[in-house]
Amino acid sequence: MDTGERAAHLKARSGLNSAVTVFPDVRLSASGGHDGEIYNWDVATQKIVRVLSTAPYPSRHFSVTVSSGGKTVASAGDRGGMWL
């Protein structure tokens, strides 16, 4: 991944992606945006593998991070909360 070339183009299902992070093993990515959901992506296939919903309190996600072990995804949004 140090070539400077684009590894993948992960297109949001709807709305705007405003936060993205890559898992430590570089195989998965997580993104959050204005549709109130967090998407886990397989970078190689460029497909969504899991959708994490913030319902019943949907939020615009401005920050997404993954734990160093790759087991926990956290997000902060416009409703003043944090989702794990």
C-alpha positions in Angstrom: 0.0 0.0 0.0 3.0 2.3 -0.1 2.9 2.7 -3.9 0.7 5.8 -3.8 -1.8 4.0 -6.1 -5.5 3.9 -5.2 -6.2 0.6 -3.6 -10.0 0.8 -3.8 -12.9 3.0 -4.5 -15.6 2.4 -1.8 -18.7 4.2 -2.9 -21.3 5.1 -0.2 -24.7 3.6 -0.6 -26.4 7.0 0.0 -25.4 10.4 1.2 -21.9 11.5 2.1 -19.0 9.6 3.6 -17.5 11.9 6.1 -15.3 9.5 8.1 -13.2 6.5 7.1 -10.6 4.3 8.8 -8.7 1.1 7.9 -8.5 -2.0 10.1 -5.0 -2.9 11.4 -4.8 -5.9 9.0 -5.6 -3.6 6.0 -8.2 -6.1 4.7 -11.2 -4.2 6.0 -12.3 -0.6 6.1 -15.0 1.2 8.0 -16.9 4.4 6.9 -19.6 6.5 8.3 -21.5 9.4 6.9 -24.8 11.3 6.9 -27.1 8.3 6.4 -26.8 7.2 10.1 -25.0 3.9 9.4 -21.4 2.6 9.6 -20.3 0.3 6.8 -17.5 -2.3 7.0 -15.9 -2.9 3.6 -13.8 -5.7 2.2 -11.1 -3.6 0.6 -10.1 -6.3 -2.0 -13.6 -6.9 -3.3 -14.8 -3.4 -2.6 -18.1 -4.8 -1.1 -19.9 -4.0 2.1 -19.6 -7.0 4.5 -21.5 -5.5 7.5 -23.7 -2.6 8.2 -23.8 -1.2 11.8 -26.9 0.8 12.4 -27.3 3.6 15.0 -31.1 3.3 15.0 -33.3 4.3 16.8 -31.1 7.4 17.1 -29.5 7.9 13.7 -26.6 10.2 13.6 -24.3 11.8 11.1 -20.9 10.2 11.7 -18.0 12.6 11.8 -15.4 10.3 13.2 -14.8 6.5 12.9 -12.0 4.5 14.4 -11.0 0.8 14.9 -9.3 -0.6 18.0 -5.7 -1.9 17.5 -7.0 -5.5 17.7 -9.6 -4.8 15.0 -12.5 -6.0 17.2 -14.2 -2.7 18.0 -15.4 0.1 15.8 -16.3 3.4 17.5 -18.0 6.4 16.0 -18.9 9.9 17.1 -21.7 11.9 15.5 -23.9 15.0 15.6 -26.2 13.7 18.3 -23.5 14.1 21.0 -23.0 10.4 21.5 -20.5 7.7 20.7 -21.3 4.3 19.3 -19.3 1.1 19.9 
